Amino acid sequence: MSSQSWVLCPICNNKTRTKIRDDTELINFPLFCPKCKQETLINIKHGNIIIREPDAKTQSR
């Protein structure tokens, strides 16, 4: 049986609502953090998180 862990937000390091197992692989996964309200594209392979790119924020005038 594989162990499960929460995916941590790469920006604020808090738990997200997503759980992964050791054998999970994600490519270009849009990870949303409910605390900092930001979305980040990530890749996960062998339990290691690789940040693809943070989404651009719109600027207000």
N, C-alpha and C positions, 0 to 999 in steps of 0.2 A: 504494500500500500504506500502510495506517495504522500509526502507531507504537503500541507497547504499553507500558503501565507498570503497576507494582504499585500496588494501593490501600493507602494508609498508614492505620494506625489513628488515629482522631482523638483518642484519649486518650493513647497512649504514643508515637505517631509511628513505630512499627515496621512493617515489611512484614507484610501479611496473606497468605493463600494465594490471593488473588483478583487477577487481571490484567484490565485493561480496555483498550480501544482508544479512539482519539479520538472515534469516532462512537457510543460506547456510551451508552445512557440507562438508568438504573435508578431505579425508584420504590419507596420503602419497602423497601429491600433490607436484610436483617438481616446486618450485617457482624460476623463473629466474629474476635477477635484471639487467636491462640494464645499470645502472651506474657503479656498482662495478663488473659486469660481473661474478657473482657467482650464483650457483644454490643451493637451500636449500630445503630439504624435510620438509613440514609443515603439520599439521593437523589444521583444523578450525572447531569449534563447538560453536554455539551460539555467533558468532562474536569474539571469543577468539582464538588467534593464539598460537599454541603449536609447538615449533621447535622440529622436530624429530632428525635430524642429518645433519650437513653440509657435503657436498660431499668432499671427499679427493682431494687435489690438487696434481698433479704430481710434482715431484722434478726434476729439471734439474741438470745435472752433469757438 
